[in-house]
Amino acid sequence: MKIDWAALGSVFGVSLSATVALVALFTLGLVGLSKHEAAVEQGGAATLARSGAYACFAVVTAAIAYGIYLIVS
């Protein structure tokens, strides 16, 4: 049995980058929601922050759904 270390390293690199990207997007969504709440408390309307947060959550959800699709198929 021969292990292809280059392929294993490539899989590790891609999975690590995808994980970091998804965590960063989710964190960006949480920051957007906190900015929205802070603006509402001060009497403003931060619909852009809320829309951006929802967009981040939608991208994270789509990426997770795509990953599950790849695993199942």
PQR file of N, CA, C, O and H, with PARSE charges and radii, in Angstrom:
ATOM      1  N   MET A   1       0.848  -1.172   0.000 -0.4000 1.5000
ATOM      2  CA  MET A   1       0.000   0.000   0.000 -0.0000 2.0000
ATOM      3  C   MET A   1       0.895   1.237   0.000  0.5500 1.7000
ATOM      4  O   MET A   1       1.814   1.356   0.811 -0.5500 1.4000
ATOM      5  N   LYS A   2       0.614   2.147  -0.917 -0.4000 1.5000
ATOM      6  CA  LYS A   2       1.387   3.372  -1.023 -0.0000 2.0000
ATOM      7  C   LYS A   2       0.461   4.556  -0.787  0.5500 1.7000
ATOM      8  O   LYS A   2      -0.598   4.658  -1.407 -0.5500 1.4000
ATOM      9  H   LYS A   2      -0.132   2.051  -1.576  0.4000 1.0000
ATOM     10  N   ILE A   3       0.860   5.444   0.105 -0.4000 1.5000
ATOM     11  CA  ILE A   3       0.062   6.630   0.414 -0.0000 2.0000
ATOM     12  C   ILE A   3       0.557   7.781  -0.450  0.5500 1.7000
ATOM     13  O   ILE A   3       1.752   8.073  -0.488 -0.5500 1.4000
ATOM     14  H   ILE A   3       1.720   5.361   0.609  0.4000 1.0000
ATOM     15  N   ASP A   4      -0.366   8.425  -1.139 -0.4000 1.5000
ATOM     16  CA  ASP A   4      -0.038   9.590  -1.958 -0.0000 2.0000
ATOM     17  C   ASP A   4      -0.082  10.823  -1.047  0.5500 1.7000
ATOM     18  O   ASP A   4      -1.143  11.411  -0.836 -0.5500 1.4000
ATOM     19  H   ASP A   4      -1.337   8.188  -1.108  0.4000 1.0000
ATOM     20  N   TRP A   5       1.069  11.200  -0.517 -0.4000 1.5000
ATOM     21  CA  TRP A   5       1.142  12.279   0.468 -0.0000 2.0000
ATOM     22  C   TRP A   5       0.780  13.634  -0.134  0.5500 1.7000
ATOM     23  O   TRP A   5       0.244  14.498   0.559 -0.5500 1.4000
ATOM     24  H   TRP A   5       1.930  10.723  -0.689  0.4000 1.0000
ATOM     25  N   ALA A   6       1.070  13.821  -1.411 -0.4000 1.5000
ATOM     26  CA  ALA A   6       0.723  15.089  -2.056 -0.0000 2.0000
ATOM     27  C   ALA A   6      -0.795  15.257  -2.140  0.5500 1.7000
ATOM     28  O   ALA A   6      -1.314  16.346  -1.895 -0.5500 1.4000
ATOM     29  H   ALA A   6       1.506  13.119  -1.974  0.4000 1.0000
ATOM     30  N   ALA A   7      -1.497  14.193  -2.481 -0.4000 1.5000
ATOM     31  CA  ALA A   7      -2.961  14.256  -2.548 -0.0000 2.0000
ATOM     32  C   ALA A   7      -3.551  14.450  -1.159  0.5500 1.7000
ATOM     33  O   ALA A   7      -4.508  15.205  -0.987 -0.5500 1.4000
ATOM     34  H   ALA A   7      -1.075  13.308  -2.679  0.4000 1.0000
ATOM     35  N   LEU A   8      -2.982  13.770  -0.169 -0.4000 1.5000
ATOM     36  CA  LEU A   8      -3.459  13.918   1.199 -0.0000 2.0000
ATOM     37  C   LEU A   8      -3.242  15.339   1.702  0.5500 1.7000
ATOM     38  O   LEU A   8      -4.102  15.905   2.377 -0.5500 1.4000
ATOM     39  H   LEU A   8      -2.204  13.157  -0.310  0.4000 1.0000
ATOM     40  N   GLY A   9      -2.087  15.911   1.371 -0.4000 1.5000
ATOM     41  CA  GLY A   9      -1.811  17.297   1.750 -0.0000 2.0000
ATOM     42  C   GLY A   9      -2.732  18.272   1.040  0.5500 1.7000
ATOM     43  O   GLY A   9      -3.148  19.273   1.623 -0.5500 1.4000
ATOM     44  H   GLY A   9      -1.389  15.451   0.823  0.4000 1.0000
ATOM     45  N   SER A  10      -3.050  17.990  -0.204 -0.4000 1.5000
ATOM     46  CA  SER A  10      -3.964  18.844  -0.964 -0.0000 2.0000
ATOM     47  C   SER A  10      -5.364  18.823  -0.354  0.5500 1.7000
ATOM     48  O   SER A  10      -6.001  19.868  -0.220 -0.5500 1.4000
ATOM     49  H   SER A  10      -2.712  17.177  -0.678  0.4000 1.0000
ATOM     50  N   VAL A  11      -5.835  17.653   0.011 -0.4000 1.5000
ATOM     51  CA  VAL A  11      -7.146  17.538   0.646 -0.0000 2.0000
ATOM     52  C   VAL A  11      -7.154  18.271   1.975  0.5500 1.7000
ATOM     53  O   VAL A  11      -8.123  18.954   2.307 -0.5500 1.4000
ATOM     54  H   VAL A  11      -5.318  16.804  -0.098  0.4000 1.0000
ATOM     55  N   PHE A  12      -6.088  18.133   2.731 -0.4000 1.5000
ATOM     56  CA  PHE A  12      -5.997  18.833   4.013 -0.0000 2.0000
ATOM     57  C   PHE A  12      -6.012  20.342   3.814  0.5500 1.7000
ATOM     58  O   PHE A  12      -6.699  21.059   4.541 -0.5500 1.4000
ATOM     59  H   PHE A  12      -5.301  17.578   2.462  0.4000 1.0000
ATOM     60  N   GLY A  13      -5.259  20.826   2.833 -0.4000 1.5000
ATOM     61  CA  GLY A  13      -5.206  22.268   2.573 -0.0000 2.0000
ATOM     62  C   GLY A  13      -6.544  22.841   2.142  0.5500 1.7000
ATOM     63  O   GLY A  13      -6.942  23.915   2.592 -0.5500 1.4000
ATOM     64  H   GLY A  13      -4.701  20.244   2.242  0.4000 1.0000
ATOM     65  N   VAL A  14      -7.235  22.122   1.270 -0.4000 1.5000
ATOM     66  CA  VAL A  14      -8.538  22.600   0.803 -0.0000 2.0000
ATOM     67  C   VAL A  14      -9.554  22.585   1.934  0.5500 1.7000
ATOM     68  O   VAL A  14     -10.338  23.523   2.076 -0.5500 1.4000
ATOM     69  H   VAL A  14      -6.912  21.249   0.905  0.4000 1.0000
ATOM     70  N   SER A  15      -9.548  21.536   2.735 -0.4000 1.5000
ATOM     71  CA  SER A  15     -10.519  21.469   3.833 -0.0000 2.0000
ATOM     72  C   SER A  15     -10.220  22.515   4.900  0.5500 1.7000
ATOM     73  O   SER A  15     -11.146  23.076   5.487 -0.5500 1.4000
ATOM     74  H   SER A  15      -8.912  20.774   2.620  0.4000 1.0000
ATOM     75  N   LEU A  16      -8.961  22.782   5.158 -0.4000 1.5000
ATOM     76  CA  LEU A  16      -8.602  23.817   6.125 -0.0000 2.0000
ATOM     77  C   LEU A  16      -9.003  25.193   5.615  0.5500 1.7000
ATOM     78  O   LEU A  16      -9.535  26.003   6.374 -0.5500 1.4000
ATOM     79  H   LEU A  16      -8.209  22.326   4.681  0.4000 1.0000
ATOM     80  N   SER A  17      -8.755  25.465   4.337 -0.4000 1.5000
ATOM     81  CA  SER A  17      -9.151  26.768   3.779 -0.0000 2.0000
ATOM     82  C   SER A  17     -10.666  26.933   3.767  0.5500 1.7000
ATOM     83  O   SER A  17     -11.168  28.014   4.074 -0.5500 1.4000
ATOM     84  H   SER A  17      -8.323  24.807   3.721  0.4000 1.0000
ATOM     85  N   ALA A  18     -11.394  25.888   3.422 -0.4000 1.5000
ATOM     86  CA  ALA A  18     -12.855  25.972   3.411 -0.0000 2.0000
ATOM     87  C   ALA A  18     -13.394  26.211   4.812  0.5500 1.7000
ATOM     88  O   ALA A  18     -14.332  26.986   4.996 -0.5500 1.4000
ATOM     89  H   ALA A  18     -10.986  25.010   3.172  0.4000 1.0000
ATOM     90  N   THR A  19     -12.807  25.551   5.795 -0.4000 1.5000
ATOM     91  CA  THR A  19     -13.244  25.740   7.176 -0.0000 2.0000
ATOM     92  C   THR A  19     -12.994  27.163   7.641  0.5500 1.7000
ATOM     93  O   THR A  19     -13.869  27.782   8.247 -0.5500 1.4000
ATOM     94  H   THR A  19     -12.045  24.921   5.646  0.4000 1.0000
ATOM     95  N   VAL A  20     -11.813  27.685   7.363 -0.4000 1.5000
ATOM     96  CA  VAL A  20     -11.486  29.055   7.773 -0.0000 2.0000
ATOM     97  C   VAL A  20     -12.407  30.052   7.066  0.5500 1.7000
ATOM     98  O   VAL A  20     -12.864  31.016   7.679 -0.5500 1.4000
ATOM     99  H   VAL A  20     -11.102  27.182   6.871  0.4000 1.0000
ATOM    100  N   ALA A  21     -12.677  29.825   5.789 -0.4000 1.5000
ATOM    101  CA  ALA A  21     -13.552  30.729   5.041 -0.0000 2.0000
ATOM    102  C   ALA A  21     -14.978  30.707   5.588  0.5500 1.7000
ATOM    103  O   ALA A  21     -15.607  31.758   5.714 -0.5500 1.4000
ATOM    104  H   ALA A  21     -12.305  29.042   5.290  0.4000 1.0000
ATOM    105  N   LEU A  22     -15.492  29.520   5.912 -0.4000 1.5000
ATOM    106  CA  LEU A  22     -16.849  29.434   6.444 -0.0000 2.0000
ATOM    107  C   LEU A  22     -16.956  30.066   7.824  0.5500 1.7000
ATOM    108  O   LEU A  22     -17.942  30.738   8.126 -0.5500 1.4000
ATOM    109  H   LEU A  22     -14.981  28.667   5.810  0.4000 1.0000
ATOM    110  N   VAL A  23     -15.953  29.854   8.657 -0.4000 1.5000
ATOM    111  CA  VAL A  23     -15.961  30.482   9.981 -0.0000 2.0000
ATOM    112  C   VAL A  23     -15.883  31.995   9.848  0.5500 1.7000
ATOM    113  O   VAL A  23     -16.561  32.715  10.581 -0.5500 1.4000
ATOM    114  H   VAL A  23     -15.152  29.308   8.411  0.4000 1.0000
ATOM    115  N   ALA A  24     -15.069  32.486   8.927 -0.4000 1.5000
ATOM    116  CA  ALA A  24     -14.950  33.936   8.719 -0.0000 2.0000
ATOM    117  C   ALA A  24     -16.269  34.521   8.214  0.5500 1.7000
ATOM    118  O   ALA A  24     -16.683  35.587   8.669 -0.5500 1.4000
ATOM    119  H   ALA A  24     -14.518  31.902   8.331  0.4000 1.0000
ATOM    120  N   LEU A  25     -16.930  33.840   7.285 -0.4000 1.5000
ATOM    121  CA  LEU A  25     -18.224  34.318   6.780 -0.0000 2.0000
ATOM    122  C   LEU A  25     -19.279  34.324   7.877  0.5500 1.7000
ATOM    123  O   LEU A  25     -20.057  35.271   7.988 -0.5500 1.4000
ATOM    124  H   LEU A  25     -16.594  32.974   6.915  0.4000 1.0000
ATOM    125  N   PHE A  26     -19.309  33.271   8.687 -0.4000 1.5000
ATOM    126  CA  PHE A  26     -20.283  33.212   9.773 -0.0000 2.0000
ATOM    127  C   PHE A  26     -20.017  34.326  10.781  0.5500 1.7000
ATOM    128  O   PHE A  26     -20.950  34.955  11.279 -0.5500 1.4000
ATOM    129  H   PHE A  26     -18.677  32.502   8.597  0.4000 1.0000
ATOM    130  N   THR A  27     -18.738  34.568  11.081 -0.4000 1.5000
ATOM    131  CA  THR A  27     -18.381  35.647  12.002 -0.0000 2.0000
ATOM    132  C   THR A  27     -18.773  36.998  11.431  0.5500 1.7000
ATOM    133  O   THR A  27     -19.257  37.866  12.158 -0.5500 1.4000
ATOM    134  H   THR A  27     -17.980  34.057  10.677  0.4000 1.0000
ATOM    135  N   LEU A  28     -18.570  37.180  10.144 -0.4000 1.5000
ATOM    136  CA  LEU A  28     -18.977  38.425   9.489 -0.0000 2.0000
ATOM    137  C   LEU A  28     -20.491  38.619   9.573  0.5500 1.7000
ATOM    138  O   LEU A  28     -20.967  39.740   9.750 -0.5500 1.4000
ATOM    139  H   LEU A  28     -18.177  36.476   9.553  0.4000 1.0000
ATOM    140  N   GLY A  29     -21.237  37.537   9.447 -0.4000 1.5000
ATOM    141  CA  GLY A  29     -22.682  37.611   9.610 -0.0000 2.0000
ATOM    142  C   GLY A  29     -23.081  38.018  11.019  0.5500 1.7000
ATOM    143  O   GLY A  29     -23.995  38.821  11.203 -0.5500 1.4000
ATOM    144  H   GLY A  29     -20.850  36.626   9.303  0.4000 1.0000
ATOM    145  N   LEU A  30     -22.395  37.462  12.017 -0.4000 1.5000
ATOM    146  CA  LEU A  30     -22.684  37.836  13.401 -0.0000 2.0000
ATOM    147  C   LEU A  30     -22.336  39.295  13.673  0.5500 1.7000
ATOM    148  O   LEU A  30     -23.057  39.982  14.398 -0.5500 1.4000
ATOM    149  H   LEU A  30     -21.653  36.809  11.868  0.4000 1.0000
ATOM    150  N   VAL A  31     -21.246  39.764  13.102 -0.4000 1.5000
ATOM    151  CA  VAL A  31     -20.875  41.175  13.265 -0.0000 2.0000
ATOM    152  C   VAL A  31     -21.923  42.070  12.618  0.5500 1.7000
ATOM    153  O   VAL A  31     -22.276  43.111  13.173 -0.5500 1.4000
ATOM    154  H   VAL A  31     -20.661  39.206  12.514  0.4000 1.0000
ATOM    155  N   GLY A  32     -22.419  41.677  11.454 -0.4000 1.5000
ATOM    156  CA  GLY A  32     -23.461  42.450  10.788 -0.0000 2.0000
ATOM    157  C   GLY A  32     -24.730  42.534  11.616  0.5500 1.7000
ATOM    158  O   GLY A  32     -25.368  43.584  11.678 -0.5500 1.4000
ATOM    159  H   GLY A  32     -22.132  40.832  11.004  0.4000 1.0000
ATOM    160  N   LEU A  33     -25.099  41.422  12.256 -0.4000 1.5000
ATOM    161  CA  LEU A  33     -26.287  41.442  13.112 -0.0000 2.0000
ATOM    162  C   LEU A  33     -26.077  42.315  14.344  0.5500 1.7000
ATOM    163  O   LEU A  33     -26.999  43.008  14.776 -0.5500 1.4000
ATOM    164  H   LEU A  33     -24.580  40.568  12.205  0.4000 1.0000
ATOM    165  N   SER A  34     -24.889  42.289  14.907 -0.4000 1.5000
ATOM    166  CA  SER A  34     -24.630  43.129  16.086 -0.0000 2.0000
ATOM    167  C   SER A  34     -24.614  44.610  15.699  0.5500 1.7000
ATOM    168  O   SER A  34     -25.061  45.455  16.474 -0.5500 1.4000
ATOM    169  H   SER A  34     -24.140  41.726  14.557  0.4000 1.0000
ATOM    170  N   LYS A  35     -24.107  44.928  14.516 -0.4000 1.5000
ATOM    171  CA  LYS A  35     -24.147  46.315  14.039 -0.0000 2.0000
ATOM    172  C   LYS A  35     -25.590  46.772  13.830  0.5500 1.7000
ATOM    173  O   LYS A  35     -25.944  47.915  14.117 -0.5500 1.4000
ATOM    174  H   LYS A  35     -23.744  44.242  13.887  0.4000 1.0000
ATOM    175  N   HIS A  36     -26.415  45.852  13.323 -0.4000 1.5000
ATOM    176  CA  HIS A  36     -27.830  46.183  13.122 -0.0000 2.0000
ATOM    177  C   HIS A  36     -28.496  46.470  14.468  0.5500 1.7000
ATOM    178  O   HIS A  36     -29.232  47.448  14.601 -0.5500 1.4000
ATOM    179  H   HIS A  36     -26.128  44.923  13.090  0.4000 1.0000
ATOM    180  N   GLU A  37     -28.243  45.631  15.453 -0.4000 1.5000
ATOM    181  CA  GLU A  37     -28.854  45.835  16.764 -0.0000 2.0000
ATOM    182  C   GLU A  37     -28.370  47.131  17.400  0.5500 1.7000
ATOM    183  O   GLU A  37     -29.155  47.842  18.027 -0.5500 1.4000
ATOM    184  H   GLU A  37     -27.646  44.837  15.344  0.4000 1.0000
ATOM    185  N   ALA A  38     -27.094  47.444  17.246 -0.4000 1.5000
ATOM    186  CA  ALA A  38     -26.571  48.690  17.807 -0.0000 2.0000
ATOM    187  C   ALA A  38     -27.197  49.900  17.126  0.5500 1.7000
ATOM    188  O   ALA A  38     -27.482  50.900  17.785 -0.5500 1.4000
ATOM    189  H   ALA A  38     -26.456  46.866  16.737  0.4000 1.0000
ATOM    190  N   ALA A  39     -27.411  49.822  15.830 -0.4000 1.5000
ATOM    191  CA  ALA A  39     -28.017  50.941  15.108 -0.0000 2.0000
ATOM    192  C   ALA A  39     -29.479  51.117  15.502  0.5500 1.7000
ATOM    193  O   ALA A  39     -29.958  52.246  15.610 -0.5500 1.4000
ATOM    194  H   ALA A  39     -27.180  49.010  15.295  0.4000 1.0000
ATOM    195  N   VAL A  40     -30.185  50.024  15.716 -0.4000 1.5000
ATOM    196  CA  VAL A  40     -31.590  50.110  16.111 -0.0000 2.0000
ATOM    197  C   VAL A  40     -31.705  50.729  17.503  0.5500 1.7000
ATOM    198  O   VAL A  40     -32.611  51.523  17.758 -0.5500 1.4000
ATOM    199  H   VAL A  40     -29.796  49.107  15.629  0.4000 1.0000
ATOM    200  N   GLU A  41     -30.785  50.366  18.406 -0.4000 1.5000
ATOM    201  CA  GLU A  41     -30.807  50.937  19.753 -0.0000 2.0000
ATOM    202  C   GLU A  41     -30.554  52.440  19.727  0.5500 1.7000
ATOM    203  O   GLU A  41     -31.056  53.166  20.585 -0.5500 1.4000
ATOM    204  H   GLU A  41     -30.049  49.721  18.199  0.4000 1.0000
ATOM    205  N   GLN A  42     -29.786  52.911  18.755 -0.4000 1.5000
ATOM    206  CA  GLN A  42     -29.494  54.341  18.652 -0.0000 2.0000
ATOM    207  C   GLN A  42     -30.532  55.076  17.814  0.5500 1.7000
ATOM    208  O   GLN A  42     -30.401  56.279  17.588 -0.5500 1.4000
ATOM    209  H   GLN A  42     -29.378  52.322  18.057  0.4000 1.0000
ATOM    210  N   GLY A  43     -31.551  54.378  17.354 -0.4000 1.5000
ATOM    211  CA  GLY A  43     -32.626  55.018  16.612 -0.0000 2.0000
ATOM    212  C   GLY A  43     -32.450  55.009  15.115  0.5500 1.7000
ATOM    213  O   GLY A  43     -33.263  55.606  14.409 -0.5500 1.4000
ATOM    214  H   GLY A  43     -31.657  53.400  17.538  0.4000 1.0000
ATOM    215  N   GLY A  44     -31.432  54.363  14.602 -0.4000 1.5000
ATOM    216  CA  GLY A  44     -31.204  54.318  13.152 -0.0000 2.0000
ATOM    217  C   GLY A  44     -31.755  53.041  12.548  0.5500 1.7000
ATOM    218  O   GLY A  44     -32.250  52.164  13.257 -0.5500 1.4000
ATOM    219  H   GLY A  44     -30.772  53.878  15.176  0.4000 1.0000
ATOM    220  N   ALA A  45     -31.664  52.948  11.257 -0.4000 1.5000
ATOM    221  CA  ALA A  45     -32.102  51.744  10.543 -0.0000 2.0000
ATOM    222  C   ALA A  45     -30.926  51.237   9.717  0.5500 1.7000
ATOM    223  O   ALA A  45     -30.523  51.874   8.744 -0.5500 1.4000
ATOM    224  H   ALA A  45     -31.262  53.660  10.681  0.4000 1.0000
ATOM    225  N   ALA A  46     -30.394  50.123  10.097 -0.4000 1.5000
ATOM    226  CA  ALA A  46     -29.234  49.566   9.400 -0.0000 2.0000
ATOM    227  C   ALA A  46     -29.660  48.342   8.603  0.5500 1.7000
ATOM    228  O   ALA A  46     -29.283  47.215   8.921 -0.5500 1.4000
ATOM    229  H   ALA A  46     -30.721  49.606  10.888  0.4000 1.0000
ATOM    230  N   THR A  47     -30.443  48.578   7.575 -0.4000 1.5000
ATOM    231  CA  THR A  47     -30.908  47.447   6.762 -0.0000 2.0000
ATOM    232  C   THR A  47     -29.777  46.835   5.945  0.5500 1.7000
ATOM    233  O   THR A  47     -29.822  45.651   5.614 -0.5500 1.4000
ATOM    234  H   THR A  47     -30.749  49.494   7.317  0.4000 1.0000
ATOM    235  N   LEU A  48     -28.763  47.633   5.616 -0.4000 1.5000
ATOM    236  CA  LEU A  48     -27.631  47.097   4.863 -0.0000 2.0000
ATOM    237  C   LEU A  48     -26.857  46.087   5.712  0.5500 1.7000
ATOM    238  O   LEU A  48     -26.423  45.054   5.202 -0.5500 1.4000
ATOM    239  H   LEU A  48     -28.726  48.596   5.885  0.4000 1.0000
ATOM    240  N   ALA A  49     -26.684  46.377   7.000 -0.4000 1.5000
ATOM    241  CA  ALA A  49     -25.980  45.453   7.884 -0.0000 2.0000
ATOM    242  C   ALA A  49     -26.762  44.147   8.023  0.5500 1.7000
ATOM    243  O   ALA A  49     -26.178  43.063   8.009 -0.5500 1.4000
ATOM    244  H   ALA A  49     -27.037  47.216   7.414  0.4000 1.0000
ATOM    245  N   ARG A  50     -28.069  44.255   8.155 -0.4000 1.5000
ATOM    246  CA  ARG A  50     -28.901  43.059   8.289 -0.0000 2.0000
ATOM    247  C   ARG A  50     -28.904  42.264   6.989  0.5500 1.7000
ATOM    248  O   ARG A  50     -28.817  41.036   7.015 -0.5500 1.4000
ATOM    249  H   ARG A  50     -28.543  45.135   8.167  0.4000 1.0000
ATOM    250  N   SER A  51     -29.002  42.941   5.867 -0.4000 1.5000
ATOM    251  CA  SER A  51     -28.994  42.247   4.573 -0.0000 2.0000
ATOM    252  C   SER A  51     -27.652  41.555   4.329  0.5500 1.7000
ATOM    253  O   SER A  51     -27.606  40.433   3.824 -0.5500 1.4000
ATOM    254  H   SER A  51     -29.073  43.938   5.845  0.4000 1.0000
ATOM    255  N   GLY A  52     -26.572  42.228   4.688 -0.4000 1.5000
ATOM    256  CA  GLY A  52     -25.250  41.621   4.551 -0.0000 2.0000
ATOM    257  C   GLY A  52     -25.088  40.397   5.433  0.5500 1.7000
ATOM    258  O   GLY A  52     -24.491  39.400   5.029 -0.5500 1.4000
ATOM    259  H   GLY A  52     -26.609  43.139   5.098  0.4000 1.0000
ATOM    260  N   ALA A  53     -25.627  40.482   6.644 -0.4000 1.5000
ATOM    261  CA  ALA A  53     -25.547  39.345   7.561 -0.0000 2.0000
ATOM    262  C   ALA A  53     -26.335  38.163   7.010  0.5500 1.7000
ATOM    263  O   ALA A  53     -25.868  37.025   7.047 -0.5500 1.4000
ATOM    264  H   ALA A  53     -26.112  41.292   6.972  0.4000 1.0000
ATOM    265  N   TYR A  54     -27.536  38.439   6.496 -0.4000 1.5000
ATOM    266  CA  TYR A  54     -28.336  37.358   5.924 -0.0000 2.0000
ATOM    267  C   TYR A  54     -27.658  36.766   4.691  0.5500 1.7000
ATOM    268  O   TYR A  54     -27.736  35.560   4.458 -0.5500 1.4000
ATOM    269  H   TYR A  54     -27.916  39.363   6.465  0.4000 1.0000
ATOM    270  N   ALA A  55     -26.999  37.605   3.906 -0.4000 1.5000
ATOM    271  CA  ALA A  55     -26.275  37.098   2.734 -0.0000 2.0000
ATOM    272  C   ALA A  55     -25.127  36.186   3.158  0.5500 1.7000
ATOM    273  O   ALA A  55     -24.901  35.145   2.542 -0.5500 1.4000
ATOM    274  H   ALA A  55     -26.937  38.585   4.095  0.4000 1.0000
ATOM    275  N   CYS A  56     -24.404  36.572   4.204 -0.4000 1.5000
ATOM    276  CA  CYS A  56     -23.315  35.726   4.716 -0.0000 2.0000
ATOM    277  C   CYS A  56     -23.854  34.387   5.193  0.5500 1.7000
ATOM    278  O   CYS A  56     -23.276  33.339   4.903 -0.5500 1.4000
ATOM    279  H   CYS A  56     -24.588  37.418   4.704  0.4000 1.0000
ATOM    280  N   PHE A  57     -24.968  34.423   5.931 -0.4000 1.5000
ATOM    281  CA  PHE A  57     -25.554  33.176   6.415 -0.0000 2.0000
ATOM    282  C   PHE A  57     -26.054  32.312   5.261  0.5500 1.7000
ATOM    283  O   PHE A  57     -25.975  31.085   5.328 -0.5500 1.4000
ATOM    284  H   PHE A  57     -25.437  35.274   6.167  0.4000 1.0000
ATOM    285  N   ALA A  58     -26.562  32.935   4.215 -0.4000 1.5000
ATOM    286  CA  ALA A  58     -27.030  32.184   3.050 -0.0000 2.0000
ATOM    287  C   ALA A  58     -25.868  31.501   2.333  0.5500 1.7000
ATOM    288  O   ALA A  58     -25.997  30.361   1.888 -0.5500 1.4000
ATOM    289  H   ALA A  58     -26.627  33.931   4.161  0.4000 1.0000
ATOM    290  N   VAL A  59     -24.741  32.190   2.221 -0.4000 1.5000
ATOM    291  CA  VAL A  59     -23.568  31.592   1.564 -0.0000 2.0000
ATOM    292  C   VAL A  59     -23.042  30.425   2.391  0.5500 1.7000
ATOM    293  O   VAL A  59     -22.676  29.387   1.840 -0.5500 1.4000
ATOM    294  H   VAL A  59     -24.636  33.116   2.583  0.4000 1.0000
ATOM    295  N   VAL A  60     -23.002  30.592   3.711 -0.4000 1.5000
ATOM    296  CA  VAL A  60     -22.551  29.502   4.582 -0.0000 2.0000
ATOM    297  C   VAL A  60     -23.489  28.304   4.448  0.5500 1.7000
ATOM    298  O   VAL A  60     -23.034  27.165   4.349 -0.5500 1.4000
ATOM    299  H   VAL A  60     -23.300  31.435   4.159  0.4000 1.0000
ATOM    300  N   THR A  61     -24.786  28.557   4.446 -0.4000 1.5000
ATOM    301  CA  THR A  61     -25.760  27.474   4.308 -0.0000 2.0000
ATOM    302  C   THR A  61     -25.602  26.769   2.960  0.5500 1.7000
ATOM    303  O   THR A  61     -25.669  25.542   2.889 -0.5500 1.4000
ATOM    304  H   THR A  61     -25.157  29.482   4.526  0.4000 1.0000
ATOM    305  N   ALA A  62     -25.394  27.537   1.899 -0.4000 1.5000
ATOM    306  CA  ALA A  62     -25.211  26.939   0.570 -0.0000 2.0000
ATOM    307  C   ALA A  62     -23.935  26.098   0.521  0.5500 1.7000
ATOM    308  O   ALA A  62     -23.926  25.024  -0.081 -0.5500 1.4000
ATOM    309  H   ALA A  62     -25.340  28.534   1.957  0.4000 1.0000
ATOM    310  N   ALA A  63     -22.873  26.572   1.140 -0.4000 1.5000
ATOM    311  CA  ALA A  63     -21.619  25.815   1.145 -0.0000 2.0000
ATOM    312  C   ALA A  63     -21.764  24.514   1.927  0.5500 1.7000
ATOM    313  O   ALA A  63     -21.224  23.482   1.527 -0.5500 1.4000
ATOM    314  H   ALA A  63     -22.881  27.445   1.629  0.4000 1.0000
ATOM    315  N   ILE A  64     -22.481  24.562   3.024 -0.4000 1.5000
ATOM    316  CA  ILE A  64     -22.697  23.344   3.815 -0.0000 2.0000
ATOM    317  C   ILE A  64     -23.576  22.369   3.036  0.5500 1.7000
ATOM    318  O   ILE A  64     -23.311  21.167   3.020 -0.5500 1.4000
ATOM    319  H   ILE A  64     -22.919  25.401   3.348  0.4000 1.0000
ATOM    320  N   ALA A  65     -24.613  22.880   2.397 -0.4000 1.5000
ATOM    321  CA  ALA A  65     -25.488  22.014   1.599 -0.0000 2.0000
ATOM    322  C   ALA A  65     -24.716  21.382   0.442  0.5500 1.7000
ATOM    323  O   ALA A  65     -24.924  20.211   0.128 -0.5500 1.4000
ATOM    324  H   ALA A  65     -24.828  23.857   2.410  0.4000 1.0000
ATOM    325  N   TYR A  66     -23.834  22.140  -0.187 -0.4000 1.5000
ATOM    326  CA  TYR A  66     -23.018  21.606  -1.278 -0.0000 2.0000
ATOM    327  C   TYR A  66     -22.066  20.521  -0.761  0.5500 1.7000
ATOM    328  O   TYR A  66     -21.857  19.509  -1.430 -0.5500 1.4000
ATOM    329  H   TYR A  66     -23.665  23.092   0.068  0.4000 1.0000
ATOM    330  N   GLY A  67     -21.499  20.728   0.409 -0.4000 1.5000
ATOM    331  CA  GLY A  67     -20.619  19.719   1.005 -0.0000 2.0000
ATOM    332  C   GLY A  67     -21.368  18.441   1.312  0.5500 1.7000
ATOM    333  O   GLY A  67     -20.854  17.348   1.074 -0.5500 1.4000
ATOM    334  H   GLY A  67     -21.669  21.550   0.952  0.4000 1.0000
ATOM    335  N   ILE A  68     -22.575  18.562   1.836 -0.4000 1.5000
ATOM    336  CA  ILE A  68     -23.389  17.377   2.112 -0.0000 2.0000
ATOM    337  C   ILE A  68     -23.756  16.688   0.799  0.5500 1.7000
ATOM    338  O   ILE A  68     -23.770  15.460   0.720 -0.5500 1.4000
ATOM    339  H   ILE A  68     -22.993  19.450   2.029  0.4000 1.0000
ATOM    340  N   TYR A  69     -24.052  17.482  -0.229 -0.4000 1.5000
ATOM    341  CA  TYR A  69     -24.351  16.914  -1.550 -0.0000 2.0000
ATOM    342  C   TYR A  69     -23.161  16.117  -2.076  0.5500 1.7000
ATOM    343  O   TYR A  69     -23.334  15.025  -2.618 -0.5500 1.4000
ATOM    344  H   TYR A  69     -24.041  18.480  -0.165  0.4000 1.0000
ATOM    345  N   LEU A  70     -21.953  16.660  -1.917 -0.4000 1.5000
ATOM    346  CA  LEU A  70     -20.762  15.957  -2.391 -0.0000 2.0000
ATOM    347  C   LEU A  70     -20.528  14.661  -1.621  0.5500 1.7000
ATOM    348  O   LEU A  70     -20.084  13.666  -2.194 -0.5500 1.4000
ATOM    349  H   LEU A  70     -21.813  17.546  -1.476  0.4000 1.0000
ATOM    350  N   ILE A  71     -20.821  14.672  -0.340 -0.4000 1.5000
ATOM    351  CA  ILE A  71     -20.623  13.468   0.470 -0.0000 2.0000
ATOM    352  C   ILE A  71     -21.637  12.391   0.082  0.5500 1.7000
ATOM    353  O   ILE A  71     -21.286  11.216  -0.031 -0.5500 1.4000
ATOM    354  H   ILE A  71     -21.181  15.480   0.126  0.4000 1.0000
ATOM    355  N   VAL A  72     -22.893  12.793  -0.120 -0.4000 1.5000
ATOM    356  CA  VAL A  72     -23.958  11.829  -0.406 -0.0000 2.0000
ATOM    357  C   VAL A  72     -23.821  11.243  -1.804  0.5500 1.7000
ATOM    358  O   VAL A  72     -24.051  10.049  -1.999 -0.5500 1.4000
ATOM    359  H   VAL A  72     -23.177  13.747  -0.028  0.4000 1.0000
ATOM    360  N   SER A  73     -23.453  12.060  -2.768 -0.4000 1.5000
ATOM    361  CA  SER A  73     -23.400  11.556  -4.152 -0.0000 2.0000
ATOM    362  C   SER A  73     -22.144  10.795  -4.464  0.5500 1.7000
ATOM    363  O   SER A  73     -21.973  10.319  -5.586 -0.5500 1.4000
ATOM    364  H   SER A  73     -23.266  13.030  -2.609  0.4000 1.0000
TER
END
